[in-house]
Amino acid sequence: MEITLIRHGRSSQMENHRMNSHEFKKWVEMYNHLGILEGETCSSDAKEKGISASFLLTSDLKRSIESAKSINPSANIQTDPLFRETELSIPAGNFPGMRLRPNTWAMLLRLLWLCGYSQGCESYRDAKLRAKQASLTLTSIAKEHHSAVLVGHGFFNLLIARELQKAGWIGKRKTGSKHWNANTYIS
């Protein structure tokens, strides 16, 4: 049995200017609304895994669904919010003079989230519980179909991979943050 975790393609949300926290919140909303960059092509290992699967699992976010369609245009795609990326807790207030690029905001807010700041979003603890449920769901599908392929999201794929490894699945320790990265776990 095997489970493959693939990170979605690059988002078409390409704005990269410095912004305050309110602008970053709108940037995240747009990032979640948009799909992948037009003309984006997947890696050969992602395509190989996607074409051989009887169906592809995705989150319900557009970039995940469009990536699955790019990997295998004729695939049966099954979406589930269980596989959504972990959210970032965006501060309600504005920090005067604090203007950061989106990647810097994301890194800062992810670090705060890992330290327990989760105002207005799922906590790190709850995300780990959801990842455990996702790993059990993928395991069940792999048992029934001999494999499962998820086209998901970078950080949540990492949490799922940790749960799979705790359950005895063998694969890369880290899932990687590169788009189209495909990691397979074997039981």
N, C-alpha and C positions, 0 to 999 in steps of 0.2 A: 504494500500500500504506500501511496505517496500523497503529500499535500504540497502544492506550490503556491507561494505568496508572491504576487507581482505588484510592484508599485505603479500607479497610474502614470500616464504621460504628462509632460509639462503643461501647466495651465495656460490658457489664453490671457489670463490676467497678468500683464507684463509691467504695469506701472511700478516704478522703483524709486520714486522721488522721496525725499524726507517728508514725513507727515506727523501730525500730532496724534494722540490716542483716539480722538473721535474720527479722524480721517482714516486711521488704521482699522477701526471697527467697520467702516463702510468698505474698505479695501477687502477685508475678510469676507464680508457678505457677498461682494462681487466675485471673489475667488471661489466661494462655494456655489455660486449661481452659474458661473461660466463652465464651459467644457475645456477640452484640451486644445492646444495650439494647432491651427490648421496646417496640414501637411506633416504633422508629427508622425513618425514611424517608430514602431516598437523594435526591441532588440530581437535577435534571432532566437535566443533561448526562450523569451516570452512567447514569441510566435509559435515555436515548436510545441511548447506545453499547451498553449491555447487551442491549437488546431487539433491536437490529439484528445482533448477533453470532450466529453459528451455534452457538457454545458459549462458555462462560466458563472461564477458567483461574483457579485459586486456589491458595493454599498449603494445607497440610493442617491448619491451625489453624481452630478452630470459628468465630472471628469473621470470618475471610475467607470461609468457606463460607456462613455465614448471610447475610453481606452480598451475596454473589452471588445467593442465592435471593431476597433482598429486591429486588434490581435487576430480576431476571427469573425469576419463580417457575417458569416452564416451561423454562428453559434447561437444556441439557446442561452439567453442571459437571464439569470435569476438575481434580482436585487433584494437586498435586505438591509434595513437601517442598523442592524446588529454590527455590520462591518464598517460603519462610518468612522472617519478620522476623529481622534480626540479633539475636543474644542480647546480654544485658548480663552482664559479668563481675562477679558478686557476691562481695565479700570473704568469705573463710572465717571470719575472726575477727569479733568484735563490737567496736565502738568505744564504750567506756563514755561514756554521756551524749550520744551522737550520735543524735538522733532527728529525722528529716526527713520531709517529705511525699513521697509516691511520685513526683511529677513532679520534685522536687528530687533525689531519689536517682537517678532515670533520667538527668537531665541530667549530674549529677556522674559517674556511672559511664560514660555515653556519652563524655564528654570524656576520662576515663582510658583508655577503650577505643581512642579515636582516637589517643591518645599511646602506645599499645602494650601496655597492661595488658589481658590477655585470659585470665587464669587461669580454667580450667574452661569456656571457651567458644571458639567460632570467633574467630580473630584478624581484625582489620580487613583485613589483606592477603588472607586466605582468603575473607573476605566479598566483597571486590572481584573475586576470581577467580570466585566463584560467581555474582556479578552479571553478569560477562562471559558465562558459560555461559547464564544466564537470558536475556540479551539475544539471544544466538545462537539459542536455542530459540524465543523470540518472533518473531524475524526469519524463521526457517524456517516457522513457522505462518502468519505474515502473507504470505509468498510463496505458500504453498499455498492459503490461503483469502482472500487480499486484505486481511485484517485479523486482529488478535489483540487480545483484551481480557483484561487481568489484573486481578483484584480482589485486591490484595495489601496491603502494609504500608508505612507512611510512610518509614522510613529505607531499607529495601531497595528500594523503588520509586525513591528518589533515586539509589541506586547503579546501578540498571538504566538510569535515564534518562541518567546520565553516560556509560555504555557505549554506549547508542544514539546519543548525540550524537557520540561519538568515531568511530562507524562511519558518520556522515554523515546520520543522521536529524535532521529539523528539528522542534523543539517548544520548549516552555518550558524555560528554563534550570533552574528549580527546580520540583520536583513539589508542593511545599506540604505542610504538616503537618495541614491540616484534614481531618476525616473526610468521606468521600464525594467528595473532590477527584478530578476526572478530568482527566488530561492526555493529549493525543494527539500522537503523533510521526509524521511523514510522510516517506517515502523517495521 
